[in-house]
């Protein structure tokens, strides 16, 4: 069952995800709402932070630095199509697959689950089927 609210999301923060993966020993990630990005020409990914002229590719040690940090984005091409009917990773547009591969590289762990809509059958189990 879904709530009926509009589906929305923010830009992916690879710095925080990489930190979470390292400190929690993650082996896999789930990327949800991939379909929401289908209408965009470009997709941004936070790849670092900048504070006082210094660039951080990992979460800054001090909260005061992190608080004032500005995200540094890398821009990837969008796929500009509806992917909500896709049920297999290899059927995704090349740009969507490249986006997922880029997220895996930045996180240091694989993306095993991808959702392309709010319903259960809109979940792609990338490695388990």
C-alpha positions in Angstrom: 0.0 0.0 0.0 1.2 3.5 -0.8 0.5 6.8 1.0 -0.7 8.7 -2.0 1.9 11.4 -1.4 4.0 12.7 -4.3 7.3 10.8 -4.6 10.3 13.0 -4.4 14.0 12.8 -3.5 17.2 14.8 -3.0 20.6 14.4 -4.6 22.6 11.4 -3.6 25.3 12.2 -1.0 28.2 9.7 -1.8 30.4 11.1 1.0 27.9 10.2 3.7 27.0 6.9 2.1 30.6 5.9 1.9 31.1 6.8 5.6 28.0 4.8 6.6 29.2 1.8 4.6 32.6 1.9 6.2 31.5 2.4 9.8 28.6 -0.1 9.6 30.3 -2.8 7.5 27.7 -2.6 4.7 28.0 -5.1 1.9 25.0 -3.9 -0.2 22.9 -0.9 -0.8 19.3 -0.3 -1.9 18.6 2.6 -4.2 15.0 3.6 -4.1 12.9 6.0 -6.3 15.2 5.7 -9.3 12.1 6.3 -11.4 11.7 9.8 -10.0 15.0 10.8 -11.7 13.7 9.7 -15.1 12.3 13.2 -16.0 15.6 15.0 -15.4 18.1 16.1 -18.1 20.9 15.9 -15.5 21.4 14.2 -12.2 23.8 15.5 -9.5 25.8 13.4 -7.1 27.5 14.9 -4.1 31.1 13.7 -4.4 32.8 16.0 -1.8 32.3 18.9 0.6 34.1 22.2 0.6 34.7 24.4 3.6 37.0 27.4 3.9 38.7 26.5 0.7 39.5 22.9 1.7 37.9 20.0 -0.1 36.8 16.9 1.9 36.1 13.6 0.1 35.3 12.0 3.5 33.1 13.3 6.3 35.0 16.0 8.1 36.1 14.9 11.6 34.8 18.0 13.3 31.1 18.8 13.4 31.7 22.5 13.1 33.4 22.0 9.7 30.7 19.6 8.5 28.0 22.2 9.5 29.6 24.9 7.3 30.5 22.6 4.4 29.0 23.1 1.0 28.4 20.1 -1.2 30.5 19.6 -4.4 28.5 17.9 -7.1 29.4 15.9 -10.2 26.7 16.0 -12.9 25.6 12.9 -14.8 23.3 12.7 -17.8 19.7 11.7 -17.1 17.8 9.1 -19.1 14.6 11.1 -19.8 12.2 8.1 -20.0 9.8 6.2 -17.9 11.5 3.1 -16.2 8.6 2.1 -14.0 7.9 -1.0 -16.0 11.4 -2.3 -16.0 12.0 -5.4 -13.9 15.6 -6.3 -14.8 18.8 -4.2 -14.3 20.0 -4.9 -17.8 16.8 -3.4 -19.3 17.5 0.0 -17.7 18.7 2.8 -20.0 22.5 3.0 -20.3 22.5 6.3 -18.3 20.6 4.7 -15.4 23.0 1.8 -15.3 26.0 4.1 -15.4 24.5 6.1 -12.6 24.1 3.0 -10.4 27.7 1.9 -11.3 29.0 5.3 -10.3 27.1 5.1 -7.0 28.7 1.7 -6.3 32.2 3.0 -7.1 31.7 5.9 -4.7 30.2 3.8 -1.9 32.6 1.0 -2.2 29.7 -1.5 -2.0 27.4 -3.0 -4.5 23.8 -1.8 -5.2 21.7 -5.0 -5.0 18.2 -3.5 -4.8 16.8 -0.8 -7.0 13.2 0.4 -6.9 11.6 1.9 -10.0 8.2 2.7 -8.4 6.2 2.5 -5.2 4.8 -1.0 -5.6 6.6 -4.2 -4.5 6.7 -5.6 -8.0 8.7 -2.5 -9.0 11.7 -3.7 -7.1 14.7 -5.0 -9.0 16.7 -7.6 -7.1 19.9 -7.2 -9.0 22.0 -10.1 -7.7 19.4 -12.4 -6.1 17.4 -13.6 -9.1 
